[in-house]
Amino acid sequence: MHTPVPEYLQEVVDGLEDNRDGNVADYIPDLAAADPERFGLALATVGGRVHAAGDAGLEFSIQSVSKPFIYAAALVDRGFDRVLGSVGVEPSGEAFDELSLEADSHRPKNPMINAGAITTHQLLLGDDATCSERIARSVDFLSELAGRRLVIDESVMRSELDTADRNLALAHVLRNYQVFSSDAHEAVEGYTAQCSVLVTVEDLAVMGATLAGGGVQPITGRRVIPTDVARQTLSVMAAAGMYDAAGTWFSEIGIPAKSGVSGGMVGVLPGQVGIGVFSPRLDKHGNSVRGVEACRRLSTDMNLHLMGFD
Ligand code: GLN
């Protein structure tokens, strides 16, 4: 590829701008109000170079893109045995808000679906941590990965909580099966706060590049995540990051990734780059339409497919 990276990213954005397929999430007013035309794309290398095109500075709520990073935080806080004892690593093949529990253990199948992510949030710090301590841990950890201070969008958080019946139902079932013992409302409040943290595509690219670099934040140079935790997180993203489209995604595009309902996406090519994308229109799986297509172009043009041979 000979085009300089910033021009190339702009070309990708320009080429997909006319794609108006899909629909903006409308289950809360804050997301329904998103401008569907917005589109940002960023690339961060493990060496700390960051390039962006389109709406690079626009902030949006991280939503489910937080899930792999909070999974990494839980692994750091509690270790593999404790986390794997509560949340599995099998793709569910079902929608993100499905109650996918393993038959005997009742563990949620993986940390990328809501049942698993609510449980993962409860693992942060320790059994005796309070709801606000876990929220602070989430915001601090995501901020360390981004290399700047991130904040919660209180309005998104409030309206999510007003309509959180399904997540509350999941939390009650998880508690019933003793997957965790904390209060169901607090569990959903903590998870919702984690989903309401504001980020830009550049933040997501840098956070992805931290995983790509085995856990070293490429700008600050700080080791935020141990290599075994980075490997585990990327493995789960590869298996289950794109909801019920995870198998199609990995075979076609071939990079570990995670999407969220606001239209954000992070993609990670181990050893090389993190990709951040934002475009609010979603396909039927809940993945950003332009986000998926942008990653498809990057994967093809730059030979990013992990199983590629050329
Ligand atoms: N806050 C959202 C929810 O749990 C996040 C879901 C998502 O991004 N898919 O419903």
Residues whose N, C-alpha, C, O or C-beta is under 5 A from the ligand:
A	BS01	LIG	Q63 S64 F96 N114 C195 S259 G260 V261
